[in-house]
Amino acid sequence: MYPARIHDEFPAPSYRGNQKGALSDIRAAFESGKDVVLVRAPTGSGKSLLARAIAGCARTAGEAAAEQVVDAYYTTPQVSQLDDVAEDDLLEDLCVIRGKNNYDCILPGETDTPVNQAPCVREREFDCQVKHRCPYFSDRAIASNRRIAAMTLAYFMQTAGSDVFGKRDVVVVDEAHGLGEWAEMYATIDLSPETIPMWSDLDVPNLDGLDEAVAFAERLEHLTERRVKELRGNAELTPDEVAERDSLNKLRSDLSWFQEDYRDPESATTWVVDQPDGEGAPVTIKPMNPERYLKHTVWDRGNKFALLSATILNKDAFCANVGLDPDDVALVEVGHTFPVENRPLYDVTQGKMTYDHRDDTLPKVARKIVRIMAQHPDEKGLIHCHSYAIQEQLDDLLTEFGVGPRVRSHDKADRDGALSAWKRSDNPDVFLSVKMEEALDLEGDLCRWQVLCKAPYPNTRDSRVARRLEDGQWGWYYRTALRTVIQACGRVVRAPDDYGATYLADTSLLDLFERARHDMPDWFDEQVVRMSEPELPDFAPDRALSSVSASAKRRHDRSRSRSGGGSHPLSDVWD
């Protein structure tokens, strides 16, 4: 790596905010001998441009000896972030590669078939005459030979050990704050009828502990291997059989990894097993602190690493979570350049939103939201509902209070479509969202205000969360929630001249700020210090609808009359 050229590799024609100083600090950190540099850069600091400059410092083929690795990877867990990179003219030399399911086959009669189900994977001896023009294999070949290959973190981890995407000189991970949690998610093994086609033929025991889980995993691995051999014996597979084969191959690999890691006395990974309904029921095997998994999939993939995020809150805790030695890691702090008065926090708390108190608190929150809507009659708003159960109840309450024509919602299946429709709308609609605290750019008039309905604490019914709390890891618990809050606050203020208000409705958010105060970035602490109680209009649904068109009101009335009653078909994903 050659950090000295970091400024020359900056892709924009000029610097913005603190970018120049940040690049100098990053250069100094690498030149001091650090292998990993954490870059804590708030929303709007241009992390993607910083990432490009860092990646450009990687050795090239002309600068390296034969045995030295060259070039760089750019990766991010967020698909939307990769989409933004692909569309940014300043980042046109980042060569994006996606998974096979994102590309369509080009053979006649197969143009609606994704590459991961195309004849080349269905037929045993299929010889594709147009493989050189296949969009997936073409993109993969190009990315493997470009200076900077860009991909999602999922694809990056899946290609560990690949001859095509081997070790490189520099790896840049954008939005890296959740790296440990993402690794835990990718390494989790779900055993259920949805993941195991022969589930009905299995005699699933009651798994009281890890020894029983390992024995069951070993038996299941043999059964899946037998089924895969049967599928391979067919000259041609159907698309469903291809999906089954690929799913079973991944399952075999995961089960093998679990057994190997569990039996390794030097592994730092702790495994937990969930089978809430006992014998015959689905099983989830989850890792905690999967250091070995990250070593194989991430840390063995490069010489130098830059990890960028607005919310790497505690260096030592982050390093412990991902298996890094803090002595090998530097933290570069990038100051916020957005005026604090443009990103105010408002205390409109109405009580606790825990499950036991929600039925009392949520109607009060809904009434307060009506008053906030009246405060912003011609501006779009976003409500962070935290769960589908809260979203459904809130939607019903707002409709009952008479402001339904201004409210939009979504379910699991139409998240992207509903979000896009809301963003395109000219009406000052209010969008009830679930799990949209990250990777959402609502600059300018796309959204001017938002409400956080609930403190986003991790679910204590998750066995990994429960285990950490049993071990006294309350600092992790509060940092995780604070990180989500800070991410959410960044959705509506995206530039120095942008502005947007964030309203806090759950009393537990105030408690969270006190408990996690020492982990707050200075620029967010400044927001918390300035937090105030706003002067809002009285409860007046008509005023909240003053800028909604008559046609929008009629459309809402028709849609509600057709929707019928009954409970929402979606389960509460967090509660």
C-alpha positions as CSV (number, residue, x, y, z in Angstrom):
1,M,0.0,0.0,0.0
2,Y,1.2,3.5,-0.8
3,P,-0.7,5.9,1.6
4,A,1.3,8.9,0.3
5,R,-0.9,9.1,-2.8
6,I,-4.2,9.2,-1.0
7,H,-4.9,12.9,-1.9
8,D,-4.1,12.2,-5.6
9,E,-6.5,9.4,-5.6
10,F,-9.4,11.5,-4.2
11,P,-12.0,11.3,-7.1
12,A,-13.8,14.7,-6.7
13,P,-12.5,17.9,-8.2
14,S,-12.4,19.6,-4.8
15,Y,-12.7,18.8,-1.1
16,R,-15.9,19.3,0.9
17,G,-16.1,19.8,4.7
18,N,-13.4,17.9,6.5
19,Q,-12.4,15.5,3.7
20,K,-8.9,16.9,3.2
21,G,-8.0,16.7,6.8
22,A,-9.6,13.2,7.1
23,L,-7.4,11.9,4.3
24,S,-4.3,13.3,5.9
25,D,-5.2,11.6,9.2
26,I,-5.9,8.3,7.4
27,R,-2.6,8.6,5.6
28,A,-0.7,9.2,8.9
29,A,-2.5,6.2,10.5
30,F,-1.4,3.8,7.8
31,E,2.1,5.3,7.6
32,S,2.5,4.7,11.4
33,G,2.3,1.0,10.7
34,K,-1.3,0.3,11.5
35,D,-2.9,-2.5,9.5
36,V,-6.5,-1.4,10.2
37,V,-7.9,2.1,10.3
38,L,-11.4,2.8,11.6
39,V,-12.8,6.0,10.1
40,R,-15.7,7.4,12.1
41,A,-17.3,9.9,9.7
42,P,-20.8,11.3,10.2
43,T,-23.5,11.5,7.6
44,G,-22.7,13.8,4.7
45,S,-18.9,13.6,5.1
46,G,-18.6,11.8,1.7
47,K,-17.5,8.4,3.0
48,S,-17.7,6.8,-0.5
49,L,-15.2,9.4,-1.8
50,L,-12.9,8.8,1.1
51,A,-13.2,5.0,0.5
52,R,-12.2,5.5,-3.2
53,A,-9.1,7.5,-2.2
54,I,-8.0,4.8,0.2
55,A,-8.6,2.0,-2.3
56,G,-6.5,3.9,-4.8
57,C,-3.5,3.6,-2.5
58,A,-3.3,-0.2,-3.2
59,R,-0.3,-1.5,-5.0
60,T,-0.8,-2.0,-8.7
61,A,0.7,-4.8,-10.9
62,G,3.4,-2.5,-12.1
63,E,4.5,-1.7,-8.5
64,A,4.5,-5.2,-7.0
65,A,6.9,-8.1,-7.0
66,A,5.6,-11.4,-8.4
67,E,4.7,-12.8,-5.0
68,Q,2.9,-9.6,-3.8
69,V,-0.9,-9.1,-4.0
70,V,-2.3,-6.0,-5.7
71,D,-5.4,-3.9,-6.1
72,A,-8.4,-3.3,-3.8
73,Y,-11.9,-4.4,-2.7
74,Y,-14.7,-2.1,-1.8
75,T,-17.5,-3.8,0.0
76,T,-20.6,-2.7,2.0
77,P,-23.4,-4.7,3.7
78,Q,-26.0,-2.4,2.2
79,V,-27.3,-3.2,-1.3
80,S,-28.6,0.4,-1.6
81,Q,-25.2,1.7,-0.8
82,L,-23.7,-0.4,-3.6
83,D,-26.4,0.9,-6.0
84,D,-25.4,4.5,-5.1
85,V,-21.8,3.7,-5.8
86,A,-22.7,2.2,-9.2
87,E,-24.6,5.4,-10.1
88,D,-22.0,7.9,-9.0
89,D,-20.0,9.3,-11.9
90,L,-17.1,10.1,-9.5
91,L,-16.8,6.4,-8.7
92,E,-17.1,5.0,-12.2
93,D,-13.8,3.1,-11.8
94,L,-15.3,1.0,-9.0
95,C,-16.3,-2.2,-10.9
96,V,-19.4,-3.6,-9.4
97,I,-20.1,-7.3,-9.3
98,R,-23.3,-8.8,-7.9
99,G,-24.6,-12.3,-7.1
100,K,-25.8,-14.6,-9.9
101,N,-29.4,-14.1,-9.0
102,N,-29.2,-10.5,-10.1
103,Y,-28.4,-11.4,-13.7
104,D,-30.6,-13.0,-16.4
105,C,-29.5,-15.7,-18.8
106,I,-29.2,-14.6,-22.5
107,L,-29.9,-17.9,-24.2
108,P,-33.1,-18.0,-26.3
109,G,-36.1,-19.1,-24.3
110,E,-34.2,-18.4,-21.0
111,T,-34.1,-14.6,-20.9
112,D,-36.4,-14.5,-17.8
113,T,-34.2,-17.1,-16.0
114,P,-31.7,-15.8,-13.5
115,V,-28.2,-17.1,-14.1
116,N,-28.3,-19.2,-10.9
117,Q,-31.1,-21.3,-12.5
118,A,-29.9,-21.2,-16.1
119,P,-29.1,-24.4,-18.2
120,C,-25.5,-24.2,-17.2
121,V,-26.4,-25.1,-13.7
122,R,-29.4,-27.3,-14.5
123,E,-27.8,-29.6,-17.0
124,R,-24.8,-31.7,-16.1
125,E,-22.8,-31.5,-19.3
126,F,-24.2,-28.3,-20.7
127,D,-21.7,-26.5,-22.9
128,C,-22.7,-22.8,-23.1
129,Q,-21.6,-21.3,-26.3
130,V,-22.2,-17.7,-25.2
131,K,-20.6,-17.9,-21.7
132,H,-18.2,-15.2,-22.8
133,R,-21.2,-12.9,-23.2
134,C,-23.1,-14.0,-20.1
135,P,-23.8,-10.8,-18.1
136,Y,-22.7,-12.4,-14.8
137,F,-19.5,-14.1,-16.0
138,S,-18.6,-11.1,-18.0
139,D,-19.0,-8.7,-15.0
140,R,-17.1,-11.2,-12.8
141,A,-14.2,-11.4,-15.2
142,I,-14.0,-7.7,-15.6
143,A,-14.2,-7.1,-11.8
144,S,-11.6,-9.7,-11.1
145,N,-9.1,-7.8,-13.3
146,R,-9.9,-4.2,-12.3
147,R,-8.0,-2.1,-9.7
148,I,-11.1,-1.8,-7.4
149,A,-13.8,-4.6,-7.4
150,A,-17.0,-3.5,-5.6
151,M,-19.5,-5.9,-4.1
152,T,-21.8,-6.5,-1.2
153,L,-20.4,-7.9,2.0
154,A,-22.5,-11.0,1.5
155,Y,-20.9,-11.7,-1.9
156,F,-17.5,-10.8,-0.6
157,M,-17.8,-13.3,2.3
158,Q,-19.2,-16.0,0.0
159,T,-16.2,-15.7,-2.4
160,A,-13.7,-16.4,0.4
161,G,-11.3,-19.0,-1.0
162,S,-12.2,-18.2,-4.6
163,D,-9.6,-18.4,-7.3
164,V,-11.4,-15.5,-9.0
165,F,-11.5,-13.1,-6.0
166,G,-8.4,-13.9,-4.0
167,K,-6.4,-11.8,-1.6
168,R,-5.8,-8.1,-2.5
169,D,-3.6,-5.4,-1.1
170,V,-6.4,-3.2,0.4
171,V,-9.9,-3.9,1.6
172,V,-12.3,-1.0,2.3
173,V,-15.5,-1.8,4.2
174,D,-18.2,1.0,4.1
175,E,-20.9,1.1,6.7
176,A,-18.8,-1.3,8.8
177,H,-20.3,-0.7,12.2
178,G,-22.3,-3.9,12.1
179,L,-19.6,-6.1,10.8
180,G,-19.7,-8.5,13.8
181,E,-23.5,-8.8,13.7
182,W,-23.5,-9.3,9.9
183,A,-21.0,-12.1,10.3
184,E,-23.1,-13.7,13.0
185,M,-26.1,-13.5,10.7
186,Y,-24.3,-15.0,7.8
187,A,-22.9,-17.9,9.9
188,T,-26.3,-18.7,11.5
189,I,-27.7,-22.1,10.5
190,D,-31.5,-22.4,10.2
191,L,-32.8,-26.0,10.2
192,S,-36.5,-26.0,9.3
193,P,-38.9,-27.2,6.6
194,E,-38.0,-24.2,4.6
195,T,-34.3,-25.0,4.5
196,I,-34.4,-28.8,4.5
197,P,-36.6,-30.5,1.8
198,M,-36.5,-33.9,3.5
199,W,-37.6,-32.4,6.9
200,S,-40.7,-34.6,7.1
201,D,-38.5,-37.7,7.0
202,L,-36.2,-36.4,9.8
203,D,-36.5,-37.5,13.4
204,V,-35.6,-34.2,15.0
205,P,-34.7,-34.8,18.6
206,N,-35.1,-32.3,21.5
207,L,-31.7,-30.6,21.4
208,D,-30.9,-29.9,25.1
209,G,-27.3,-28.7,24.4
210,L,-24.5,-28.2,22.0
211,D,-23.3,-31.8,22.1
212,E,-26.7,-33.0,21.0
213,A,-26.7,-30.3,18.3
214,V,-23.3,-31.4,16.9
215,A,-24.5,-35.0,16.8
216,F,-27.7,-34.0,14.9
217,A,-25.6,-31.7,12.6
218,E,-23.3,-34.7,11.7
219,R,-26.3,-36.9,10.9
220,L,-28.0,-34.2,8.9
221,E,-24.8,-33.5,6.9
222,H,-24.7,-37.2,5.8
223,L,-28.4,-37.0,4.7
224,T,-27.9,-33.9,2.7
225,E,-24.8,-35.3,1.1
226,R,-26.8,-38.3,0.0
227,R,-29.5,-36.1,-1.4
228,V,-27.0,-34.0,-3.3
229,K,-25.5,-37.1,-4.9
230,E,-29.0,-38.1,-6.0
231,L,-29.5,-34.8,-7.7
232,R,-26.1,-34.8,-9.3
233,G,-27.0,-38.2,-10.9
234,N,-29.7,-36.5,-13.0
235,A,-28.7,-35.4,-16.4
236,E,-30.9,-32.4,-16.1
237,L,-32.4,-30.6,-13.1
238,T,-35.5,-28.4,-12.9
239,P,-35.1,-24.9,-11.5
240,D,-36.6,-26.1,-8.2
241,E,-34.0,-29.0,-8.0
242,V,-31.2,-26.5,-8.8
243,A,-32.4,-24.3,-5.9
244,E,-32.6,-27.4,-3.7
245,R,-29.1,-28.6,-4.6
246,D,-27.5,-25.1,-4.0
247,S,-29.4,-24.8,-0.7
248,L,-28.2,-28.2,0.5
249,N,-24.6,-27.6,-0.6
250,K,-24.6,-24.4,1.5
251,L,-26.2,-26.2,4.4
252,R,-23.6,-29.0,4.2
253,S,-20.8,-26.4,4.3
254,D,-22.4,-24.5,7.2
255,L,-22.9,-27.8,9.2
256,S,-19.3,-28.8,8.6
257,W,-18.1,-25.4,9.7
258,F,-20.2,-25.6,12.9
259,Q,-18.8,-29.0,13.8
260,E,-15.2,-28.0,13.0
261,D,-15.4,-24.8,14.9
262,Y,-17.2,-26.3,18.0
263,R,-14.5,-29.0,18.3
264,D,-11.6,-26.5,17.9
265,P,-10.4,-25.8,21.5
266,E,-8.7,-22.6,20.3
267,S,-11.8,-21.1,18.7
268,A,-13.2,-18.0,20.3
269,T,-16.7,-18.6,18.9
270,T,-19.5,-19.4,21.3
271,W,-22.4,-21.2,19.8
272,V,-26.0,-21.2,21.1
273,V,-28.9,-23.4,20.0
274,D,-32.6,-22.3,19.9
275,Q,-35.4,-24.9,19.6
276,P,-38.3,-23.2,21.5
277,D,-40.9,-25.8,20.6
278,G,-38.8,-28.8,21.5
279,E,-38.7,-32.2,19.8
280,G,-39.6,-32.2,16.1
281,A,-39.5,-28.4,15.9
282,P,-37.2,-26.1,13.8
283,V,-33.7,-25.4,15.2
284,T,-31.4,-22.4,14.9
285,I,-27.7,-22.7,15.6
286,K,-26.2,-19.2,16.1
287,P,-22.6,-18.1,16.7
288,M,-21.4,-15.4,19.0
289,N,-18.2,-13.4,18.3
290,P,-17.4,-15.5,15.2
291,E,-13.7,-14.5,15.0
292,R,-12.7,-17.5,13.0
293,Y,-15.5,-16.9,10.5
294,L,-14.4,-13.3,10.0
295,K,-10.7,-14.3,9.8
296,H,-11.5,-16.6,6.8
297,T,-14.0,-14.4,5.1
298,V,-12.6,-10.9,5.7
299,W,-9.3,-10.6,7.5
300,D,-7.4,-13.1,5.3
301,R,-8.6,-11.2,2.2
302,G,-6.3,-8.2,2.4
303,N,-3.1,-6.7,3.8
304,K,-4.5,-3.4,4.9
305,F,-8.1,-2.5,5.9
306,A,-10.1,0.7,6.2
307,L,-13.5,0.4,8.0
308,L,-15.8,3.4,7.6
309,S,-19.0,4.3,9.5
310,A,-20.7,7.1,11.4
311,T,-21.3,4.8,14.3
312,I,-18.3,2.8,15.4
313,L,-18.9,4.1,18.9
314,N,-16.2,2.3,20.9
315,K,-12.9,1.2,19.4
316,D,-12.0,-1.4,21.9
317,A,-15.5,-2.9,22.0
318,F,-15.7,-3.0,18.2
319,C,-12.3,-4.7,17.9
320,A,-13.3,-7.3,20.5
321,N,-16.5,-8.0,18.6
322,V,-14.7,-8.6,15.2
323,G,-11.5,-10.3,16.4
324,L,-9.0,-7.5,15.9
325,D,-6.1,-6.5,18.2
326,P,-6.7,-2.8,19.2
327,D,-2.9,-2.2,19.1
328,D,-3.0,-2.9,15.3
329,V,-6.0,-0.5,14.8
330,A,-6.1,3.3,14.6
331,L,-9.3,5.4,14.9
332,V,-9.6,8.5,12.7
333,E,-12.4,10.9,13.8
334,V,-14.0,13.1,11.2
335,G,-15.8,16.1,12.5
336,H,-19.4,17.0,11.6
337,T,-19.9,19.9,9.2
338,F,-23.7,20.2,9.4
339,P,-24.9,23.0,11.7
340,V,-26.4,21.5,14.8
341,E,-29.4,23.8,14.6
342,N,-30.3,22.1,11.2
343,R,-30.6,18.7,12.9
344,P,-32.6,19.4,16.1
345,L,-33.9,16.7,18.4
346,Y,-37.3,17.2,20.1
347,D,-38.6,15.5,23.2
348,V,-42.2,14.5,22.6
349,T,-42.0,11.4,24.8
350,Q,-45.3,9.9,25.9
351,G,-44.2,7.0,28.1
352,K,-42.5,3.6,27.6
353,M,-43.0,1.6,24.5
354,T,-42.1,-1.7,25.9
355,Y,-44.6,-4.5,25.3
356,D,-46.2,-4.3,28.7
357,H,-46.8,-0.5,28.4
358,R,-47.4,-0.1,24.6
359,D,-51.2,-0.3,24.7
360,D,-51.3,2.7,27.0
361,T,-48.5,4.6,25.3
362,L,-49.2,4.2,21.6
363,P,-52.5,6.0,21.5
364,K,-50.8,9.0,23.1
365,V,-47.9,8.8,20.6
366,A,-50.5,8.7,17.7
367,R,-52.2,11.8,19.0
368,K,-48.8,13.5,19.3
369,I,-48.0,12.5,15.7
370,V,-51.2,14.2,14.6
371,R,-50.0,17.4,16.2
372,I,-46.6,17.0,14.6
373,M,-48.3,16.5,11.2
374,A,-50.2,19.8,11.8
375,Q,-46.9,21.4,12.6
376,H,-45.6,20.2,9.2
377,P,-48.8,20.3,7.1
378,D,-47.0,20.6,3.7
379,E,-43.8,18.5,4.5
380,K,-43.2,14.8,4.2
381,G,-42.5,12.8,7.3
382,L,-41.1,9.4,8.3
383,I,-42.2,7.3,11.3
384,H,-39.7,4.7,12.5
385,C,-42.1,2.1,13.9
386,H,-39.5,-0.4,14.9
387,S,-41.9,-3.4,14.3
388,Y,-44.7,-4.4,12.1
389,A,-47.0,-4.8,15.2
390,I,-46.4,-1.1,16.1
391,Q,-46.8,-0.1,12.5
392,E,-50.2,-1.8,12.2
393,Q,-51.5,-0.4,15.4
394,L,-50.3,3.1,14.6
395,D,-51.8,3.0,11.1
396,D,-55.2,2.1,12.6
397,L,-55.0,4.8,15.2
398,L,-54.0,7.5,12.8
399,T,-56.9,6.5,10.5
400,E,-59.2,6.5,13.5
401,F,-58.0,10.0,14.3
402,G,-58.9,11.1,10.8
403,V,-55.5,11.6,9.2
404,G,-55.4,8.4,7.3
405,P,-55.3,10.1,3.8
406,R,-51.9,11.4,4.6
407,V,-50.4,8.1,5.8
408,R,-48.6,5.4,3.7
409,S,-47.3,2.1,4.9
410,H,-45.5,-1.1,3.6
411,D,-45.2,-4.8,4.3
412,K,-42.2,-7.1,4.0
413,A,-43.0,-7.9,0.3
414,D,-43.3,-4.4,-1.0
415,R,-40.8,-2.4,1.1
416,D,-38.8,-1.0,-1.9
417,G,-41.9,-0.3,-4.1
418,A,-43.8,1.4,-1.3
419,L,-40.8,3.5,-0.3
420,S,-40.1,4.5,-4.0
421,A,-43.8,5.5,-4.4
422,W,-43.7,7.6,-1.3
423,K,-40.5,9.4,-2.4
424,R,-42.0,10.1,-5.8
425,S,-45.3,11.5,-4.4
426,D,-45.9,15.3,-4.5
427,N,-48.2,15.0,-1.5
428,P,-46.9,15.6,2.1
429,D,-47.4,12.0,3.0
430,V,-46.2,10.3,6.2
431,F,-44.5,7.0,5.7
432,L,-44.8,4.3,8.4
433,S,-41.5,2.4,8.1
434,V,-40.0,-0.7,9.7
435,K,-36.2,-1.2,9.9
436,M,-35.3,1.7,7.7
437,E,-33.0,3.4,10.1
438,E,-30.0,2.8,7.8
439,A,-29.0,3.3,4.2
440,L,-31.9,5.7,3.4
441,D,-31.1,9.0,1.8
442,L,-33.9,11.5,2.2
443,E,-32.2,14.7,1.3
444,G,-34.1,18.0,0.9
445,D,-37.9,17.9,0.5
446,L,-38.0,14.1,0.3
447,C,-38.4,14.3,4.1
448,R,-38.3,17.2,6.6
449,W,-39.2,15.4,9.9
450,Q,-39.3,12.0,11.5
451,V,-40.4,10.3,14.6
452,L,-38.7,7.5,16.6
453,C,-41.5,5.5,18.1
454,K,-39.4,3.1,20.2
455,A,-35.9,2.7,21.6
456,P,-34.4,0.1,19.3
457,Y,-32.9,-2.2,21.9
458,P,-31.9,-5.7,20.7
459,N,-34.6,-8.3,21.2
460,T,-33.9,-10.0,24.6
461,R,-35.7,-13.1,23.4
462,D,-32.8,-13.7,20.9
463,S,-30.5,-16.3,22.5
464,R,-27.4,-14.4,21.6
465,V,-28.7,-11.2,23.2
466,A,-29.8,-13.1,26.3
467,R,-26.4,-14.8,26.5
468,R,-24.6,-11.5,26.3
469,L,-26.7,-9.9,29.0
470,E,-26.2,-13.0,31.2
471,D,-22.5,-12.3,30.8
472,G,-23.1,-8.7,31.9
473,Q,-22.5,-7.1,28.5
474,W,-24.9,-4.2,29.1
475,G,-22.5,-1.7,27.4
476,W,-22.9,-3.7,24.2
477,Y,-26.7,-3.6,24.6
478,Y,-26.8,0.2,25.0
479,R,-24.3,0.9,22.3
480,T,-26.2,-1.3,19.8
481,A,-29.4,0.7,20.5
482,L,-27.6,4.1,20.4
483,R,-26.0,3.2,17.1
484,T,-29.4,2.6,15.5
485,V,-30.7,5.8,16.9
486,I,-27.8,7.8,15.5
487,Q,-28.2,6.1,12.1
488,A,-31.9,6.9,12.1
489,C,-31.2,10.6,13.0
490,G,-29.1,10.9,9.9
491,R,-31.8,9.9,7.4
492,V,-33.3,13.4,7.0
493,V,-30.3,15.7,7.1
494,R,-27.9,14.9,4.3
495,A,-26.0,18.0,3.4
496,P,-24.7,21.2,5.2
497,D,-27.6,23.3,3.9
498,D,-30.2,20.5,4.5
499,Y,-32.5,20.5,7.6
500,G,-34.8,18.1,9.3
501,A,-36.3,17.6,12.7
502,T,-36.3,14.3,14.7
503,Y,-39.0,13.8,17.4
504,L,-38.5,11.2,20.2
505,A,-41.7,9.5,21.4
506,D,-40.4,6.8,23.7
507,T,-39.3,7.7,27.2
508,S,-36.8,4.9,27.1
509,L,-34.8,6.9,24.5
510,L,-34.0,9.5,27.1
511,D,-32.8,6.8,29.5
512,L,-30.7,5.3,26.7
513,F,-28.9,8.7,26.1
514,E,-28.0,8.8,29.8
515,R,-26.7,5.2,29.9
516,A,-24.7,5.4,26.7
517,R,-23.5,9.0,27.0
518,H,-19.8,8.2,27.2
519,D,-20.0,6.4,23.9
520,M,-21.7,9.2,22.0
521,P,-19.7,11.0,19.3
522,D,-19.2,14.7,20.2
523,W,-21.4,15.9,17.3
524,F,-24.4,13.8,18.5
525,D,-23.9,14.7,22.1
526,E,-24.2,18.3,21.0
527,Q,-27.6,17.4,19.5
528,V,-28.7,15.7,22.7
529,V,-27.6,18.7,24.8
530,R,-29.7,21.0,22.6
531,M,-32.8,18.8,22.7
532,S,-36.0,20.6,23.7
533,E,-39.7,20.2,24.0
534,P,-41.4,21.8,20.9
535,E,-44.4,24.0,20.9
536,L,-46.9,22.1,18.8
537,P,-50.4,23.0,17.5
538,D,-53.4,21.6,19.3
539,F,-54.8,18.2,18.2
540,A,-56.4,19.2,14.9
541,P,-56.7,16.5,12.2
542,D,-58.1,18.9,9.7
543,R,-55.1,21.1,10.0
544,A,-52.8,18.1,9.6
545,L,-54.6,17.4,6.3
546,S,-54.7,21.0,5.0
547,S,-52.3,20.3,2.2
548,V,-53.6,16.9,1.1
549,S,-55.5,16.9,-2.2
550,A,-59.1,15.9,-2.3
551,S,-58.3,13.1,-4.8
552,A,-55.8,11.6,-2.3
553,K,-58.5,11.6,0.4
554,R,-60.9,9.9,-1.9
555,R,-58.3,7.2,-2.9
556,H,-57.7,6.6,0.8
557,D,-61.3,6.2,1.6
558,R,-61.8,3.7,-1.2
559,S,-58.7,1.7,-0.3
560,R,-59.8,1.5,3.4
561,S,-63.3,0.4,2.4
562,R,-61.8,-2.5,0.3
563,S,-59.2,-3.6,2.8
564,G,-61.7,-5.2,5.2
565,G,-61.0,-6.0,8.9
566,G,-59.0,-8.6,10.7
567,S,-55.5,-8.6,11.9
568,H,-52.5,-7.9,9.8
569,P,-51.1,-11.0,8.1
570,L,-47.5,-10.2,9.0
571,S,-46.0,-11.2,12.3
572,D,-44.2,-8.8,14.5
573,V,-40.6,-9.3,13.3
574,W,-39.0,-8.0,16.5
575,D,-41.5,-8.6,19.2
